[in-house]
Amino acid sequence: MAWDFSCIDWEDRITDGRSLIPKLALDEKIANRALGVFNSLKLPDVPGTPALEDASGEWFRDVVAALFGSLENGARMVRELFLMIPKKNSKTTNGAALMLVALMMNRRPRAEFLLIGPTQAISELAFNQAVGMIATDPELSRLFKIQDHIKKITYRGSVVSSLQIKTFDASVLTGVKPVGVLIDELHELGKISGAANVIRQIRGGLLPFPEAFLVFITTQSDKPPAGAFKAELLKARKIRDGKIPARGMLPVLYEFPRALIDNGAWRDLTGRFFCSEKS
């Protein structure tokens, strides 16, 4: 039976500060295991290197639980995740942590994962955050092999898997067959000609694996959405609003309800209507 990822009461949820993820039939055991791994990771660039259990927001833990807890008979029901959040919410750091969780939760031998940034600077930041998290824990340092020159991280646990961090480039990404992909700052890809074709290639590479996933994490663009970003955003909104079938995509969109725009409440500087690190 298909899972329903619509969230037609999202405007009320935003104003009430509630989760934007609808009630899902998650495998609680797997979801809790993934959350345990995520919570134990530490921020490498904050004094005291606090664990994500204390430093990350509940909103992102909901995302982790939904993605990893959606396995049903070995197939992932949350096949794709579209996450749009305000700036300054540790988007790239959380994305790096999510992909480390994917490596440690993976059960497919020699599985390959990709974390893709739109620019070299964002790709470097994601890699440095992932490596920094590993370096804060002696056990993780023993289990992971870091290859800085090719931006590759290999997990050497009971099931070996690897994470390659790349810049969005059609010549590099065409023909890949990963088990999991995270694309950071999708809105930047609206400026890249042919981005939609590359995303189509990535989706095709994921098809052979029933547990595969594709995650988009982005902020809203300063200019009107364009290109691949516009296409994926409009699809995510229609799924959220119950206008089209989900087809495996879970939309989690932190954006202003029309009423808040019309009455000027979006100017509230308390941050009430934004996801935050301790939401």
Secondary structure, DSSP 4 states (H G I P E B T S, - for coil): -------TTHHHHHHHT--SSPP----HHHHHHHHHHHHH-B-TTSTT--BHHHHS-HHHHHHHHHHHTTEETTEES--EEEEE--SSS-HHHHHHHHHHHHHHH--STTEEEEEEESSHHHHHHHHHHHHHHHHT-HHHHHHEEEEGGGTEEEEESSSEEEEEEEE--HHHHTT---SEEEEE-GGGGGGSTTHHHHHHHHHHHHTT-TT-EEEEEEPPPSS---HHHHHHHHHHHHHHTTSS--TTEEEEE----HHHHHTTGGG-TT-TTS--TT-
